Amino acid sequence: MVLSSATRQNLLLDVLRSSEEELSGQALHSRIKAEGGAIGLATVYRHLRSLQQQGQVRCRHLANGEALYAPRERDVHHLTCVECGSSSALAQCPVEQQSLSIHTPTGFTPLFHTLEVFGICANCKPAS
């Protein structure tokens, strides 16, 4: 049975929403295959890109270049160490606190936002 684009996108969204964590395209593909789904890795990435363009999925990039995906409604931002790659979630969204709408030009409709802060974690920081 051939799945429609909308069905494939809904499948991706369902898996992302059921996951406690952000998923890479490969991890998403593996979960779908483990559940008996027949979808190629290239198709997963193509639909993730489309969902991102529609504002349904957010993507963040780790210091090593890996992309992680989550549903738009999961508004979690991270601090990521460029040395060890560890990531820790921020307790609150600093962008929302600053009221994004004040800085949005007339006619622009925001769909979602990402905030990526890279630095050196306490474990990797050289002793002073």
Backbone as ProteinMPNN parsed JSONL, in Angstrom:
{"seq_chain_A": "MVLSSATRQNLLLDVLRSSEEELSGQALHSRIKAEGGAIGLATVYRHLRSLQQQGQVRCRHLANGEALYAPRERDVHHLTCVECGSSSALAQCPVEQQSLSIHTPTGFTPLFHTLEVFGICANCKPAS", "coords_chain_A": {"N_chain_A": [[0.845, -1.183, 0.0], [0.604, 2.158, -0.901], [1.47, 5.099, 0.733], [-0.04, 8.298, 1.125], [1.294, 11.662, 0.78], [0.328, 13.325, 2.832], [-0.478, 11.419, 4.721], [1.978, 10.227, 5.329], [3.289, 12.43, 6.455], [1.645, 12.887, 8.673], [2.137, 10.523, 10.05], [4.871, 10.867, 10.723], [4.615, 13.136, 12.395], [3.017, 12.036, 14.445], [4.779, 10.146, 15.584], [6.839, 11.85, 16.446], [5.426, 13.415, 18.315], [4.768, 11.484, 20.204], [7.156, 10.858, 21.296], [9.389, 11.342, 24.004], [11.619, 12.812, 23.701], [13.642, 14.869, 21.486], [14.128, 13.888, 18.09], [16.455, 12.518, 15.765], [16.519, 12.445, 12.171], [17.245, 9.879, 11.349], [16.767, 8.361, 13.684], [14.02, 8.696, 13.896], [13.206, 7.459, 11.525], [14.06, 4.825, 12.124], [12.362, 4.197, 14.291], [9.859, 4.211, 13.047], [10.177, 2.122, 11.198], [10.57, 0.014, 13.01], [8.046, -0.222, 14.02], [6.789, -1.37, 11.96], [6.34, 0.221, 9.77], [6.659, 1.269, 6.37], [8.827, 3.202, 5.012], [11.143, 5.214, 3.379], [14.441, 6.445, 4.257], [15.266, 8.822, 2.95], [12.789, 9.799, 2.226], [11.706, 10.323, 4.737], [13.348, 12.497, 5.558], [12.705, 14.331, 3.519], [9.988, 14.806, 4.044], [10.161, 15.773, 6.645], [11.427, 18.203, 6.155], [9.437, 19.481, 4.665], [7.389, 19.584, 6.61], [8.634, 21.27, 8.396], [8.744, 23.633, 6.892], [6.052, 24.18, 6.822], [5.636, 24.904, 9.373], [5.07, 23.007, 11.279], [6.933, 21.401, 12.491], [9.834, 21.716, 14.47], [13.335, 22.32, 14.288], [16.537, 21.685, 15.572], [20.049, 22.208, 15.667], [22.832, 20.354, 16.658], [26.131, 20.812, 18.081], [27.793, 19.146, 16.635], [26.642, 19.106, 14.192], [24.452, 17.469, 13.793], [20.979, 17.167, 13.212], [18.065, 17.643, 15.121], [14.678, 16.861, 15.652], [11.419, 18.052, 16.593], [7.949, 18.327, 17.555], [6.223, 21.379, 16.776], [4.79, 22.517, 18.925], [6.196, 21.828, 21.167], [8.025, 23.719, 22.966], [10.978, 23.969, 23.667], [14.195, 24.943, 24.621], [17.785, 24.866, 24.352], [21.018, 24.673, 25.984], [24.087, 24.03, 24.643], [27.078, 22.217, 24.804], [30.056, 22.801, 23.098], [32.302, 21.296, 23.282], [31.93, 18.669, 24.546], [29.417, 18.021, 23.662], [27.166, 17.81, 25.25], [23.814, 18.583, 26.194], [21.565, 20.795, 27.731], [18.325, 21.515, 28.827], [16.673, 24.671, 28.8], [14.934, 26.233, 31.463], [12.834, 27.974, 30.911], [11.415, 29.733, 28.119], [13.322, 32.162, 26.757], [12.834, 33.824, 24.588], [10.069, 34.131, 24.311], [9.574, 35.543, 26.652], [10.557, 38.031, 26.052], [8.721, 39.023, 24.398], [8.107, 38.436, 21.409], [6.395, 39.501, 19.482], [6.575, 42.285, 19.604], [8.846, 42.879, 18.209], [8.39, 42.004, 15.673], [8.021, 42.579, 12.255], [5.396, 44.389, 10.549], [3.013, 42.491, 8.837], [4.43, 40.133, 8.832], [4.159, 36.776, 9.764], [4.886, 34.917, 12.423], [5.716, 31.459, 12.758], [7.064, 29.575, 14.329], [9.855, 29.43, 16.61], [13.378, 29.074, 17.163], [15.98, 28.613, 19.523], [19.297, 28.518, 19.914], [21.956, 27.989, 21.931], [25.33, 27.937, 22.182], [28.227, 26.831, 23.877], [30.68, 26.376, 26.462], [30.502, 23.783, 28.715], [30.335, 23.355, 32.339], [31.823, 21.097, 33.063], [33.679, 20.853, 31.014], [35.024, 23.224, 30.975], [38.082, 24.912, 31.271], [40.167, 24.806, 34.198], [40.443, 27.629, 36.332]], "CA_chain_A": [[0.0, 0.0, 0.0], [1.363, 3.397, -0.999], [0.923, 6.13, 1.611], [-0.043, 9.647, 0.578], [2.195, 12.597, 1.469], [-0.318, 13.762, 4.076], [-0.434, 10.287, 5.643], [3.376, 10.102, 5.774], [3.57, 13.553, 7.354], [0.924, 12.624, 9.925], [2.87, 9.455, 10.718], [6.049, 11.5, 11.318], [4.15, 13.972, 13.505], [2.57, 11.158, 15.531], [5.953, 9.574, 16.247], [7.513, 12.945, 17.155], [4.616, 13.807, 19.467], [4.771, 10.417, 21.2], [8.495, 10.737, 21.846], [9.729, 12.25, 25.102], [12.809, 13.562, 23.319], [13.795, 15.222, 20.084], [14.64, 12.752, 17.333], [17.118, 12.748, 14.49], [15.803, 11.814, 11.065], [17.55, 8.445, 11.373], [16.05, 7.759, 14.814], [12.61, 8.708, 13.508], [13.093, 6.399, 10.521], [14.187, 3.54, 12.825], [11.142, 3.948, 15.078], [8.768, 3.884, 12.124], [10.443, 0.774, 10.683], [10.372, -0.934, 14.109], [6.597, -0.376, 14.179], [6.262, -1.996, 10.745], [6.104, 1.205, 8.71], [7.532, 1.184, 5.201], [9.127, 4.545, 4.524], [12.58, 5.335, 3.194], [15.105, 7.515, 5.008], [15.195, 10.056, 2.152], [11.398, 10.262, 2.318], [11.574, 10.906, 6.072], [13.967, 13.824, 5.539], [11.929, 15.206, 2.631], [8.758, 15.204, 4.735], [10.546, 16.632, 7.774], [11.667, 19.542, 5.587], [8.122, 20.033, 4.325], [6.711, 19.906, 7.873], [9.325, 22.448, 8.927], [8.293, 24.778, 6.096], [4.657, 24.426, 7.198], [5.59, 25.335, 10.766], [4.581, 21.912, 12.12], [8.069, 20.75, 13.136], [11.005, 22.563, 14.734], [14.595, 21.611, 14.14], [17.703, 22.339, 16.144], [21.298, 21.568, 15.266], [23.833, 20.178, 17.697], [27.452, 21.317, 17.723], [28.383, 18.239, 15.652], [25.894, 19.242, 12.943], [23.271, 16.617, 13.765], [19.7, 17.862, 13.339], [17.061, 16.976, 15.943], [13.339, 17.366, 15.325], [10.36, 17.955, 17.601], [6.753, 19.049, 17.12], [6.27, 22.824, 17.028], [4.224, 22.898, 20.222], [7.184, 21.565, 22.221], [8.868, 24.918, 22.938], [12.096, 23.743, 24.579], [15.456, 25.444, 24.083], [18.902, 24.186, 25.003], [22.403, 25.12, 26.023], [24.849, 22.892, 24.143], [28.531, 22.339, 24.932], [30.748, 22.515, 21.842], [33.39, 20.344, 23.561], [31.462, 17.294, 24.781], [28.133, 17.809, 22.998], [26.042, 17.698, 26.174], [22.764, 19.584, 26.024], [20.63, 20.894, 28.845], [17.163, 22.339, 28.484], [16.414, 25.881, 29.577], [13.693, 26.099, 32.228], [11.803, 28.792, 30.273], [11.764, 30.263, 26.805], [13.654, 33.582, 26.87], [12.292, 34.582, 23.452], [8.69, 34.483, 24.652], [9.613, 36.543, 27.705], [10.864, 39.328, 25.456], [7.587, 39.354, 23.543], [8.507, 38.423, 20.01], [5.497, 40.314, 18.66], [7.025, 43.677, 19.595], [9.946, 42.997, 17.256], [7.994, 41.41, 14.402], [7.536, 43.584, 11.302], [4.019, 44.289, 10.081], [2.831, 41.601, 7.704], [5.15, 38.869, 9.039], [3.464, 35.89, 10.683], [5.782, 33.884, 12.957], [5.158, 30.123, 12.947], [7.765, 29.013, 15.472], [11.203, 29.962, 16.729], [14.354, 28.224, 17.825], [17.056, 29.33, 20.196], [20.419, 27.613, 20.11], [23.058, 28.644, 22.624], [26.481, 27.053, 22.235], [29.277, 27.302, 24.77], [31.477, 25.36, 27.142], [29.844, 23.397, 29.969], [31.178, 23.41, 33.547], [32.734, 19.953, 33.076], [34.71, 21.03, 29.986], [35.685, 24.518, 31.165], [39.404, 24.78, 31.914], [40.276, 25.334, 35.557], [40.985, 28.991, 36.356]], "C_chain_A": [[0.892, 1.249, 0.0], [0.677, 4.466, -0.151], [0.976, 7.484, 0.915], [0.934, 10.516, 1.36], [1.613, 13.026, 2.809], [-0.27, 12.654, 5.127], [0.971, 10.102, 6.192], [3.722, 11.219, 6.764], [2.876, 13.363, 8.694], [1.614, 11.526, 10.732], [4.107, 10.026, 11.414], [5.666, 12.34, 12.531], [3.714, 13.124, 14.701], [3.754, 10.592, 16.304], [6.688, 10.656, 17.033], [6.745, 13.345, 18.41], [4.628, 12.747, 20.562], [6.14, 10.24, 21.858], [8.717, 11.764, 22.953], [10.87, 13.189, 24.72], [12.752, 13.967, 21.858], [14.424, 14.026, 19.373], [15.39, 13.216, 16.094], [16.265, 12.094, 13.404], [16.019, 10.311, 11.054], [16.816, 7.731, 12.504], [14.56, 7.674, 14.513], [12.337, 7.583, 12.511], [13.135, 5.025, 11.189], [12.933, 3.202, 13.621], [9.983, 3.549, 14.18], [8.955, 2.473, 11.581], [10.196, -0.283, 11.752], [8.888, -1.201, 14.351], [5.942, -0.944, 12.925], [5.971, -1.036, 9.617], [7.113, 1.06, 7.582], [7.724, 2.583, 4.627], [10.652, 4.654, 4.452], [13.153, 6.519, 3.971], [15.046, 8.839, 4.255], [13.795, 10.653, 2.209], [11.144, 10.907, 3.678], [12.131, 12.323, 6.067], [13.201, 14.803, 4.647], [10.666, 15.712, 3.332], [9.055, 16.036, 5.986], [10.768, 18.057, 7.292], [10.336, 20.217, 5.253], [7.358, 20.435, 5.585], [7.332, 21.129, 8.539], [8.841, 23.706, 8.197], [6.851, 25.145, 6.408], [4.534, 24.927, 8.631], [5.074, 24.271, 11.709], [5.679, 21.279, 12.965], [9.174, 21.774, 13.328], [12.236, 21.693, 14.643], [15.686, 22.392, 14.845], [18.931, 21.527, 15.775], [22.263, 21.514, 16.448], [25.177, 20.696, 17.194], [28.131, 20.436, 16.677], [27.651, 18.257, 14.316], [24.644, 18.383, 12.855], [22.014, 17.45, 13.988], [18.741, 17.008, 14.159], [15.719, 17.663, 15.718], [12.37, 17.132, 16.469], [9.123, 18.662, 17.045], [6.824, 20.513, 17.547], [5.805, 23.188, 18.432], [5.17, 22.609, 21.384], [8.231, 22.679, 22.168], [9.979, 24.798, 23.977], [13.371, 24.202, 23.886], [16.601, 24.909, 24.927], [20.185, 24.998, 25.011], [23.224, 23.893, 25.636], [26.337, 23.168, 24.224], [29.195, 21.942, 23.614], [31.901, 21.533, 22.039], [32.872, 18.914, 23.639], [30.118, 16.99, 24.118], [26.947, 17.686, 23.929], [25.075, 18.862, 25.974], [21.904, 19.603, 27.271], [19.532, 21.885, 28.477], [17.09, 23.561, 29.381], [15.055, 25.714, 30.269], [12.534, 26.856, 31.578], [12.313, 29.28, 28.928], [12.062, 31.76, 26.919], [13.108, 34.431, 25.728], [10.868, 35.025, 23.753], [8.654, 35.578, 25.707], [9.836, 37.937, 27.13], [9.784, 39.783, 24.485], [8.004, 39.546, 22.087], [7.654, 39.35, 19.156], [5.91, 41.783, 18.585], [8.061, 43.9, 18.495], [9.614, 42.435, 15.879], [7.449, 42.478, 13.462], [6.083, 43.334, 10.89], [3.971, 43.389, 8.857], [3.55, 40.268, 7.844], [4.405, 38.045, 10.07], [4.425, 34.815, 11.184], [5.052, 32.548, 13.122], [5.762, 29.457, 14.176], [9.132, 29.674, 15.535], [12.105, 28.912, 17.364], [15.385, 29.122, 18.49], [18.143, 28.309, 20.492], [21.553, 28.399, 20.736], [24.183, 27.621, 22.759], [27.545, 27.669, 23.13], [30.062, 26.148, 25.332], [30.8, 25.041, 28.482], [30.847, 23.435, 31.126], [32.194, 22.275, 33.583], [33.909, 20.14, 32.1], [35.516, 22.321, 30.154], [37.038, 24.326, 31.846], [39.403, 25.415, 33.299], [40.947, 26.704, 35.517], [42.17, 29.093, 37.272]], "O_chain_A": [[1.815, 1.367, 0.806], [-0.522, 4.714, -0.286], [1.931, 7.78, 0.196], [1.352, 10.16, 2.462], [2.329, 13.083, 3.809], [-0.042, 12.931, 6.304], [1.144, 9.847, 7.384], [4.369, 10.977, 7.783], [3.46, 13.649, 9.739], [1.666, 11.595, 11.96], [4.366, 9.701, 12.573], [6.317, 12.266, 13.573], [4.014, 13.465, 15.845], [3.739, 10.561, 17.535], [7.116, 10.416, 18.162], [7.349, 13.588, 19.455], [4.509, 13.084, 21.739], [6.26, 9.546, 22.867], [8.285, 12.911, 22.846], [11.06, 14.233, 25.344], [11.924, 13.473, 21.092], [15.162, 13.249, 19.979], [15.002, 14.193, 15.452], [15.389, 11.281, 13.7], [15.091, 9.549, 10.783], [16.302, 6.629, 12.315], [13.914, 6.679, 14.844], [11.358, 6.849, 12.641], [12.332, 4.153, 10.857], [12.489, 2.054, 13.626], [9.213, 2.65, 14.516], [7.995, 1.706, 11.51], [9.674, -1.357, 11.452], [8.515, -2.273, 14.828], [4.717, -1.0, 12.821], [5.408, -1.438, 8.599], [8.283, 0.762, 7.82], [6.897, 3.078, 3.862], [11.356, 4.229, 5.368], [12.441, 7.468, 4.299], [14.801, 9.88, 4.865], [13.636, 11.873, 2.237], [10.449, 11.919, 3.766], [11.463, 13.252, 6.521], [13.068, 15.978, 4.989], [10.315, 16.888, 3.23], [8.269, 16.914, 6.341], [10.346, 19.01, 7.946], [10.148, 21.4, 5.536], [6.748, 21.503, 5.627], [6.635, 21.925, 9.17], [8.563, 24.725, 8.829], [6.468, 26.307, 6.271], [3.452, 25.329, 9.059], [4.676, 24.585, 12.831], [5.41, 20.696, 14.016], [9.422, 22.602, 12.451], [12.188, 20.487, 14.887], [15.755, 23.616, 14.733], [18.858, 20.312, 15.593], [22.476, 22.508, 17.142], [25.332, 20.984, 16.007], [28.96, 20.924, 15.908], [28.002, 17.505, 13.406], [23.849, 18.551, 11.93], [21.987, 18.33, 14.848], [18.615, 15.805, 13.93], [15.641, 18.886, 15.608], [12.478, 16.157, 17.213], [9.242, 19.506, 16.157], [7.424, 20.836, 18.573], [6.374, 24.081, 19.059], [4.953, 23.111, 22.487], [9.203, 22.592, 21.418], [9.934, 25.437, 25.029], [13.602, 23.894, 22.717], [16.407, 24.542, 26.086], [20.406, 25.876, 24.177], [23.07, 22.83, 26.238], [26.811, 24.212, 23.775], [28.924, 20.867, 23.079], [32.424, 20.994, 21.064], [33.319, 18.045, 22.889], [29.724, 15.828, 24.023], [25.825, 17.478, 23.466], [25.475, 19.975, 25.632], [21.552, 18.552, 27.807], [19.784, 22.941, 27.899], [17.403, 23.497, 30.57], [14.139, 25.115, 29.706], [11.382, 26.432, 31.679], [13.512, 29.235, 28.651], [11.147, 32.549, 27.154], [12.937, 35.64, 25.888], [10.5, 36.167, 23.479], [7.788, 36.452, 25.66], [9.342, 38.92, 27.683], [9.925, 40.814, 23.827], [8.219, 40.663, 21.616], [8.156, 39.928, 18.193], [5.619, 42.454, 17.594], [8.139, 44.986, 17.92], [10.481, 42.396, 15.006], [6.521, 43.204, 13.82], [5.613, 42.196, 10.889], [4.794, 43.514, 7.95], [3.307, 39.357, 7.053], [4.054, 38.552, 11.136], [4.747, 33.889, 10.44], [3.907, 32.513, 13.573], [5.048, 28.846, 14.971], [9.52, 30.397, 14.618], [11.635, 27.981, 18.019], [15.62, 30.251, 18.059], [17.925, 27.351, 21.234], [22.054, 29.359, 20.149], [24.008, 26.57, 23.376], [27.736, 28.885, 23.137], [30.104, 25.066, 24.746], [30.558, 25.941, 29.286], [32.055, 23.534, 30.91], [33.307, 22.458, 34.076], [35.006, 19.637, 32.344], [36.57, 22.482, 29.54], [37.131, 23.657, 32.876], [38.733, 26.419, 33.541], [41.899, 26.917, 34.765], [42.751, 30.169, 37.413]]}, "name": "protein", "num_of_chains": 1, "seq": "MVLSSATRQNLLLDVLRSSEEELSGQALHSRIKAEGGAIGLATVYRHLRSLQQQGQVRCRHLANGEALYAPRERDVHHLTCVECGSSSALAQCPVEQQSLSIHTPTGFTPLFHTLEVFGICANCKPAS"}
